[in-house]
Structures are given as C-alpha cells and as structure tokens.
Amino acid sequence: MLIIQAGTPPDDIRASQGDLPAWFCRALRTTTEDVEIVRVFEGERLPAPRADVPAVITGSWSHVTEQHPWSLDVAAWIREAMAMNAPMFGVCYGHQLMAAALGGEVGFHPNGREMGSRRVRLRPGAAADPLLTHCPAEFVAHLTHLQTVLRLPHGAQLLASSDHDPHQVVRYGPHAVSTQFHPEFTPSIARACIELRASTLRAEGKDPEAMLRGIEDAPVAREILERFVSVWRSTPADGK
C-alpha cells in the first residue's frame, strides 16, 4: 500500500499522537514498515500509479486552493491513476484534491469550519456501495476542515452527507473513493485537534469544551477505510 502524505501535524499533536502515516496504519491494523510512505509535501517524488497497489491520500494542514507545486503534482498523479482505474482513497485534503483534480471545485466552506464528532447520513441507494454495506443509515465520523468540495466532478457519485457538508463520501470510479471526514482519527486525535484550535474556535463563536464533551468513537467511519483495502484485496489486480 502507498500512503501519499500531504502534511504533518503541528508539533504538539505529533508529540502526543504521532505522525499521519501511523494514524492510518493503526486504523488499518498494519505498521509503517509494511507500507510505502511518500512525503509529497516535502518534495518526495511519487512512484507511477499501479492498479495492484492501493493508495491513500492523507489530510493536510495546507489548503487545496493554495496550489502548492507538490499538490499540483499529486493532482496530475490522481488523473493518471484514474485513467488506469488504480485504487485510491482520499481523506479530507485528499478528498478535496481528488475532486479538484478530476474537474470539481474546491474552496472555503460558506458556513465555516466543521469540527468534532458529527453525524453522517447515507444518501439513497448508497448502502449498496461495497465500501458502505456495513453502514447504518446514520453514523458518527470525526471532522476538521475549513475548505470543502463546492462542486463535484462530472460523473462522481455522492454517497453520504452531514448537516454541514453535503459531500462527505464520494465515489469517482470503481476503485476511487474519498471522504471529507477522517476515518483514521481516534477520539484522542480528535480531542487533540480541538484543544489545539480552542482559542480560534471561541473566536468563531464555537464552544470547544462542548465539542470535547461530544467526542465519540467512530468505528463505522473507520471501517470504511478498512473495507477499501479488503475490497481491493478481493478484486483481481487487472485495473478493471
């Protein structure tokens, strides 16, 4: 598996929670020694996409609209991967970058930040998607984002929404899916992110203490990421 690392947490979060690849590896019950990690935000070069290697594109502390050179390179990689039906799973920044790379529009959410444990609801018919067959109609997911997918690419299928953001789970092709929420987050990571942003949240008129009290585990959201890998493993590696 390939982890396309699009950023690293602030020092305080990294000291207590570790770095992004470790978060994903814990969620997937593997280790960083068993995956290839490419720190694209530091200029590391991506290998060519392959139909037999699933890729996860992580979140970031950057914004897609900043159009960093490394981000534009990943966008080009996404288009190449889509052309060969390579398996991809984008999370938060990765979700937005996939949408933008494939013809959608990304920008700041008109209603501001979405953060904390939120309810996500499946769209009609979404329960038939192979990554969502385990999902109830509504489930908990961890979120933290200011930017969003404002317009989906042509042909993308919307699978789940929250009250704040309609584009929570999107499918772009047979092996390409993304989530605005963070399936790799534990409650501890979600709390650390809120604590780091507490003063900013207050300035925005939000109540970080209430948000901290509202943090829940999110096993259903985490299983979507797990199922991405398990479904890929059960699919012939022929790019079809």
C-alpha positions, 0 to 999 in steps of 0.5 A: 500500500502507498500512503501519499502524505500531504502534511504533518501535524503541528508539533504538539499533536505529533508529540502526543499522537504521532505522525499521519502515516501511523494514524492510518496504519493503526486504523488499518491494523498494519505498521509503517514498515509494511507500507510505502510512505511518500512525503509529497509535501516535502518534495518526495517524488511519487512512484507511477500509479499501479492498479495492484497497489492501493493508495491513500491520500492523507489530510493536510494542514495546507489548503487545496486552493493554495496550489502548492507545486507538490499538490499540483503534482499529486493532482496530475498523479490522481488523473493518471491513476484514474485513467488506469482505474488504480485504487485510491482513497482520499481523506479530507485534503485528499478528498478535496484534491481528488475532486479538484483534480478530476474537474470539481471545485474546491474552496472555503466552506460558506458556513465555516469550519466543521469540527468534532464528532458529527453525524453522517447520513447515507444518501439513497441507494448508497448502502449498496456501495461495497465500501458502505454495506456495513453502514447504518443509515446514520453514523458518527465520523470525526471532522476538521476542515475549513475548505470543502468540495463546492462542486463535484466532478462530472460523473462522481457519485455522492454517497453520504452527507452531514448537516454541514457538508453535503459531500462527505463520501464520494465515489469517482470510479470503481476503485476511487473513493474519498471522504471529507471526514477522517476515518483514521482519527481516534477520539484522542486525535480528535480531542487533540485537534480541538484543544489545539484550535480552542482559542480560534474556535471561541473566536468563531463563536464555537464552544470547544469544551462542548465539542470535547464533551461530544467526542465519540468513537467512530468505528463505522467511519473507520471501517470504511477505510478498512473495507477499501483495502479488503475490497481491493484485496478481493478484486483481481489486480487487472485495473478493471 
